[in-house]
Amino acid sequence: MNETESILIKRCQSGCQESFDLLYKQYHSTVLQIARKVMGNEQDAEDAVQEIFARVLNRINQFRYEASFSSWLRVLATNVCRDMLRKKNRHPMKSFEDMSADSEAKITTESSSISQEEELIMEELLENLKEKINLLKKDHQKLIILRYIDGLSYEKIAELVGCSQGQVKSRLHQARKKLRRVCQSLRTEHEG
């Protein structure tokens, strides 16, 4: 993050509307590109962009300079789009349903209700996993989200967080181990 951008963000955090307008202009095309990719059509993407920047305005004080602003914004934008799709009972590209489209064509009408039930279970499991991810340190959260939720390559993650691909792999390994421990300790507490 360059010094000018850092100053701009600090001014936004102080409530400066002009600084927010400058950030909006600077990142609008990036956010629109993310929204188009996730939402699947132009109208929904435009709606998502408005919601994303409304959330940026509301959450700008949560930005802690631990990563680049563009990385923080990318994660926020992706999450907003996914929330909007979930509310519309639609699914983002590359969802579980997309991956199994061929097998779904063979499902009978009788078993389609089971498919909906399985989908609800998967959503519940994903929410449960997100809660556990939130218990990790911020840098581990970010790596897990970028790799396993956003589906970014090691190369792209390395570029976003400013380190080598080897460091990304190593840190992801550590993050997965911590996540496994969190899940095991919560399971032990629940059973005990």
HELIX and SHEET records of a PDB file:
HELIX    1   1 GLU A    3  GLN A   13  1                                  11    
HELIX    2   2 GLN A   17  MET A   39  1                                  23    
HELIX    3   3 GLU A   42  ARG A   59  1                                  18    
HELIX    4   4 ILE A   60  GLN A   62  5                                   3    
HELIX    5   5 PHE A   69  LYS A   87  1                                  19    
HELIX    6   6 PHE A   96  MET A   99  1                                   4    
HELIX    7   7 ALA A  101  GLU A  104  1                                   4    
HELIX    8   8 THR A  109  ILE A  133  1                                  25    
HELIX    9   9 LYS A  138  ILE A  144  1                                   7    
HELIX   10  10 ILE A  145  ILE A  149  3                                   5    
HELIX   11  11 TYR A  154  VAL A  161  1                                   8    
HELIX   12  12 GLN A  165  GLU A  191  1                                  27    
END                                                                             
